Amino acid sequence: MFDCVRYAQKANSNTHILRLLRSMGVVTDAVSLGEIERALRAGYVPGTSAHEIVFTADIIDKTTLARVLELGIPVNCGSPDMVRQVGRAGRGHPVWLRINPGFGHGHNRKTNTGGPSSKHGIWHEEFEDSLGLVDEYGLSLIGLHMHIGSGVDYDHLHRVCESMLDAVRRANRPLQAISAGGGLSVPYRSGEPEIDIAAYHAAWNTTRLEAERITGSRMRLELEPGRYLVGNAGLLVAEIRAVKKVADKHFVLVDAGFNDLARPIIYGSHHEICFVTQAGSPVTGPTFPIAVAGPLCEAGDVFTQHDGGFVEFRDLPLPEVGDIAILRDTGAYGASMSSNYNTRPLAPEVMFDAGALTVIRKRQSVEQLLDLEADGMVLSAAR
Ligand code: LLP
């Protein structure tokens, strides 16, 4: 299979998950200084030839630049400016070039990371200039990277592989690795098939072998999945606090909102929902058209909605106040995209592993939030 699986920790960056993945031989990708620090906390070792941490982002700020140079963390550059900034500050530093091949695909417009309307990656026409900058600053080019979006579409796969080979030819030098990026989809609806990982690997492996032939160098094949490793492993559990009739339909209101799970409001993403009693047995009975919504002062705080904000009423059995709503497949981009909107503290995270339940992130308290605002610090006195 893939020589290197590099977890895109933005999907779920809890340090306990990182530690678990590291114990399975998975390395990681960080997109911010915070994610670098998380990786270190989880035991990832930077600065070795194993490149356990790579920094991939659209920009690199000065503090992060200083930290990656200090730790010897390779930078996956998304613009010629980024190559220049890394080169000026750290001659010889290891880099990747992330290329936007001119097209992309995502499960939603907002998760498409390629093409002329995307801010990500080095536009393919600027690739030669970027290689020139790599040489000018004596940077060490590890490899080439393409991530065209989240939600794999096999029709695009062939084109991406072709674009990678084109880039390898244009780079015209030995490389240590190529990366297929992430974006592998997971089933969110019952009955949806899993992706055919063997077929996906086969296409990329053929590309790697051809790239090796072109450059005459042995190459590592990296994959950078986020949701594929964690998406189906998470649930959001909320208590039902109101069940109300609105016209001829029902709204079930729960004590979790888009501050806890933002995917439905941002992308119209589908998450399967079921209701259970406090004792854990499924709520049964005749079904009704039901929308499941949260507590936030926002009309869009609805978990059952289509892209564009159209509320979806699903046929579900009617629960009672005090029952539990379970939203499935929230392991990726659930907790990691949560916020403090409406001054709602971050929810606790609990890991269920080998029969044991462990709190892996405590519930945030309102006091912790307010502490950040305590004792306003005077920066310049009023005149
Ligand atoms: N590599 C790069 C460079 C990326 O930008 C991303 C995701 C990944 C890997 C991992 O993609 P994945 O395998 O998880 O699809 N919040 C959205 C997804 C945004 C993805 C951003 N970049 C969602 O909830 O669907």
Boltz pocket constraint, residues with backbone or C-beta under 6 A from the ligand:
constraints:
  - pocket:
      binder: B
      contacts: [[A, 8], [A, 11], [A, 56], [A, 110], [A, 111], [A, 113], [A, 147], [A, 149], [A, 150], [A, 151], [A, 181], [A, 182], [A, 183], [A, 184], [A, 224], [A, 225], [A, 226], [A, 227], [A, 228], [A, 263], [A, 332], [A, 333]]
      max_distance: 6.0
